[in-house]
Amino acid sequence: MFETTADLAADRARYDRATAHLDAPLALVDVEAFDANADDLVRRAAGKPVRVATKSVRCRALLERVLARDGFAGVLSFTLAESLWLARCGVRDVLLAYPSADRAGYAELAGDPKAAEAVTVMVDDAAQLELIDAARDGGRAQIRVCLELDTSLRLFGGRFRVGARRSPVHSPTELAELARSVTRRPGFRLVGLMAYEGHVAGVGDAAPGSRLRSRGVRAMQSAARRELAARRAAAVRGVRRVAPDLEFVNGGGTGSVQHTAAEEAVTEIAAGSGLFMPCLFDHYTSFTGRPAALFALPVVRRPGVGVVTVLGGGYPASGAPGRDRLPQPYLPQGLRYDPREGPGEVQTPLLGPPADDLLIGDRVWFRHAKAGELCERFAALRLVEGGRVTETVPTYRGEGHTFL
């Protein structure tokens, strides 16, 4: 997949050695892999700045690390409370990726000119503007607004849809009308557009063991990219006629960086999962990253031949339920879940020949299906460089924040 069997064995030995003084469960980030993945995102962005999706990192120290690198600028946050916190922590360019109904957060934003200059909120419905105005509580700071364009591919007159159900605004005409509703409303400033093509950026096109499905995904994505590029360009032209001083047009995602960056209308790329490279990003033809974020669970039982039990492990990822949402036993190679149990809340049996070589207290390394969701389970990440832990940094949870 990413490395040879010998390389993986060496990685396991290195991670075991680096964390031997620590008790599992624990989570680590391989700094060299993290930095290499960051370099790859910048290379694929081809000169356009990469805005870091915070939900895929959820660790302030690592956000600061990547933002200090050339080629990265600003963050894409996931809640208004997180946005305000990051602004208070010194992040000066925060784009909230999702509409919010956080009235207290809007009151804080409207009452703090410094925060209002740093944070841009997401809008895809005039009713959201009404909610923000009602929540101002006397605050007069101008609110920076970004509009979101629906990127879904609609076929057969709209009867068939491919893509996430996000913004209700699909056509350039609809987006221009929403832009006018923002510019006519006192207290708001339209500064950006976003269009996240999740059906391209977040769906692997090299499904293992399924050539037919992979060909189908590639055909769908090729059609979706062509349709969206034309519609996004038209939408940007229409909005710029309403708001000539538009600051940015955000698009993309880890799986589509190079394709979206090629669009003239797009000024910046959103990405985050590519830094950690979780399991869901293993199967793409256009890029290959290095697994950087892992977690270790200790062996606590040996129920029989070819079986060990580790503590914890029930960390499924969000999305439609399925095997691809489960963490992957990674090191040592060759372990698998018991199909009758799967990963459990407090214990997880693992099957396979490597189980017979594991002793009580040994650890099994896993990769999460998604990126930042791992950090909701751990208060700290151990940063590994070479064969040692060089730093321990808190996750959002470790700093006392669970924004969602």
N, C-alpha and C positions, 0 to 999 in steps of 0.2 A: 504494500500500500504506500507507505512513506519511506520505510527503511527495511533493510534486510533483516533476516532472523538474528544474525550476529549483532547488528546494530541495536535491535530491540533488546536483546539480552544485555548488551552493554549499558543501555539506558536504564534498564531495571536495576542493574547493579549500582549504577551511579545514583539513582534516586534512593535506593535502600541505604546506601552508604551515607548520603547527604543528610538523611532524616533519621539515622539510627538512634540518635539521642532523644528523639521525640516519640510520643505515644500516638498511635493512630486511633480513631480517624483523623486525618489531616488532609489539607489541600495544598498543592504547590503550583507554581508557574515556573517553567523552564525559561529563564530570561533570554538565553541565546535563541531559542525557537520563537519567542515572543517578538524579539527585535527583527529576526529574519522575516517573520510574517508581516511586520510593519513595513519593512523595506519592499516587500512584494506588493503590498497595497499601493504604495506610492508609485512604484514602477508601473503598475497597471493603470493608475489614474493619469499618467502621462502629462504631468504638469498642472493638473487641476487639484486644488486642495481637498484633502479627505477630512470630512467632519466625523468625529468619533461617536458611534452609537453607545451611549453609556449603559444601556440595559445589557449589552453584551460584555461589559467589563465589571461594573459595580464595585470598583475598587479605586479610591481617589488617587492613591499613589501611582497606580498603573496608568490612570488617565493623565496624570501630570507627566509621567515618563513619556508617553506617546505624543502628547501635545508639545513637548520640548523638541521633538524631531522635526526636521525639515519635511514639508509636504503635508503636515496635519494642521488644521485650523478649526477651532470651535468644537462644540459637542452637540449631540442630538440626544436630548433627555427624554424621559418617559413619563414623569409626573410633574405637576407644577410645584409641589413641595420640594421635590428633588432639584428642580431648576433654581428655585430661590436659595436653597442650601448651597448649591454649587456657586451661585453668584456671590453669596456671602463669603465663600471660601476663596474667592479671587478669580473664578473663571469668568472671562469678560464677554464671551460669545456663546450663549446657550439658546438653542432652538428646541422648543418643546414639540415633540413629534406627534402628539396626540391632543385632541381637544380635551378640555378639563371642565369639571363642574365644581371645582374647589373654590367656593366663595371667599373663604378666609384667605386663601392664597392670592386671589385677585385683589382683595382689599389691601393686602400687604404690598403687592406689586404696584398698585396705583398710588400708594402712599409713600413709596420709596423711589425717588428719581434715579438713584444709582442702579438699583435692581432693574428698574424699567428700561434702562439703557442697555443692560446686559442680556435681558431675557426677551425672547420673541415667542409669542404664543401661537398656537395652531387653530385655524378657523376653517370650517367648511360649510357653515350654515349661519345665516344672519341671526338666528335665534341665539347662537353662542355670543354674539356681540351684545344682545339684550341682557344675557345673564351677566356678562362682565360689567356692563354699565350699572346694573342693579347691585352688584357686589362691591362697587368702588368705595362705598362708605366715606365719601368726602375726598378720597384721594384724587389728585388732579394730574398725576404723571401720565404722559402720553404712552399708550400701550402699543408696542411693536407687534405687527400681525404678519403671519405667513399663511397663505392659502394652500390647501391640498387638493390636487387633481387626482381623481380616480384613474388608475392605470389599467384596470381590467380589460381584457380582450373580449369583445362582445361579437358574437357571430349569429348568423341567421336572424337578423333583425332584432338582436338583443335577447333572443330566446335562450341562447347558450352563452355562459359566462365563464371565463378563466381568470382567476385572480382573487385576491382577498376582498372582502366586503369592508371597504374603508370609507373614503369620501363619497357622498352622494353626487358630487360635481364631476361629470364625465366629459362634457363637451367644452371646447374653447369658448363658445358663446355663454354657457352657464358660468364659467369661471370669470369671464370679463364682467358679467353682471354682478357677481359676488364682489369682485374688486371694486366696482362702483359703489356698492353699498358700504364698503369699508371707507373709501376715500371721502364719501359724503358725510360720514359720521364723525362729529367732533370727538377728540380724545384718542383717536386711533391713527396709526401710520402703517400703511402697507409697505413691507420691506422685502418680502420674499415669496417664493413658490416652492412647493415640494411635490414630488410625484415618485412614490416608492413602488417599484415594480417587483413585488415579492414573488410572483409566479416565474420570474426570470432569475432574480437575485437569490432566492431562497429554495430553489428546487434543483437538485442535482440532475444532470443530464447523462449520467453514466451509471444507471442503476445496476448493481451487481446481479449477474445471472439472468438479466432480462434485456436482451438486445432490442426486442420489439418495442418495449416500453421506452427504452432510452432513445430510440429513433423517433418515437412519437413525441417525447418531451422536447427533443432538439427541434423538430419541425414546429411544434407549438411556440417555442421560445423565439425562433427565427421570425415567425409571423408576428408575434407579439412585439418584438423589438422594432420591426418595420412600422407597424401601425402606431405604436406609441411615439416613436421618434417624430413622425409627421404631426401627430396630434399635439404632442408637447410643444413642438416649435410653433404651431399655430396658436396654442394657448398663451405662450410667452409673448408672442407678438401682440395678441389682443390685450393682455394685461399691461404691457408696457405702454400701450396707447392711453391707458387710464392712469398708470403710475410710472412715469418715465424714469423715476429715480430708484427703481427696483434694485435692491442690493445683491440678491442671490437667487439662483434657481438650483434647487437641490434634487438629486436623483440617485438612483443606483442602489447598491447593497453589495455585500461581499462577493456574491456570485456573478455580478454583472458589471463590476467596476470598469473594465476596459471597454465594454460595449457602450455604457452610458457616457463615459468620458469622451467618446468619439462624437457625441452630439454637440453641435455648436451652441444650441440653446441652453445647455446645462453648464453652470459655472462651478459647481462643487459636487463632490461625491460623498454619500453617506456609507459608512462601513464600520463594523465592530467585531462581528463574529470571527472574521479572518485573523484577528490577533490571537485568539485562543485556539482556533481550529477545532471545534467540537465535531462529534461523529457525523452530524447531518451535513457537513461540508466536505466529506471524504470523496464524494462521487461526482466530480466535475471534470469535463474534458479541457476546460480553458485554463485551469490553474491547479497547483498542488501546494498545500501549506504543510506546516509541521505542527503536530499536536503539542500545545504549549501548556495547557491547564489539565491537571490530573488530580484525582483524589485517591487516597489509600484507606483501605479498611483492613482491620486485623483479623487473622484467623483465630477463631475462638472455639471451634469444635472440629473433630474429624469423625463424622458419623459412620464411615465405612470406606471400603476400597473405592478410590476414584471420586471421593466426595470430601469437600471441606465446607465449613460454614463460617462466613465472615459477619462481623457486627454491622448492623444497619444496611444501607444500600438502596432503600426504596426512594430514589430521587428521580422520578419521571419528569420529562420535559413537558412544557405546555404544547397545545396543538391537538389535532385529532388523534385519539388514542390509537396506539399501534406499537409493534415491537421496535420501530425506529425511534420511539420516544424514550426508550430505556437506556440507562447508562450501559456502556460496553466494557466488560472485563477485558483488560488490555495487556497487563503484564503480571505474571508470566503468560505467554501466548497459549491458547488452547483450552482455556476455561470457558464454560457456558452455563447458562441458567438451567435449573430444573424446570422444565416446561409446566409442571403442575404447581409451582410456587412462584417463580420469578423473583425479582428483587423485593425484599420485605422491609417493612418499617423498622424492625429491630434486628432481624437477621436474614441472611441470604445464603442459601446453599449453592455451591458451585460444583459442577461436574467436569470431569475430564482427566486425562493422564497426569497433567501437572499437579493435580491435587495431592497425589501420593508423595510428592517431594516437598510439600509445604508442612511446616510444623506449627504448633500452637504459638501464637505471637508473631509469626511471619505476616507479611502484608501483601495484599493484592491491589494492584493499581487499576483504576477505572478512568474512562473518559466519559464526560457527560454528553448527552445528545445535543444540547444547546450550550451556549457560551456562558453568559453571566448568571444564568439561573443557578449554577453551581454555588455561587457566592451567597445565596440565600440560606445555604446549609452550613456555612463555615464562617466563623468570626475573623479568621486570619488566613492569609496566603503566605506560604513560605517561598521566597524567591531563591531559586537554585541556579547557581552559576558554576560551571565545571562540576566538581564533586562535592560542593558544600552549600549550605544555606547561608546566603550573604545578608539577608534581611527578612524580617517578618513584618508584613504590612496588614492593616485592618481592611476588611471588606466594608461595604456599606453597613452590613449587619454588625460588624465589629465596632463601628462608630455609633451604633445605637439607632440605625435607620433601617426600617423596612417599609419602603415607599409603596410597594404593592405586595 
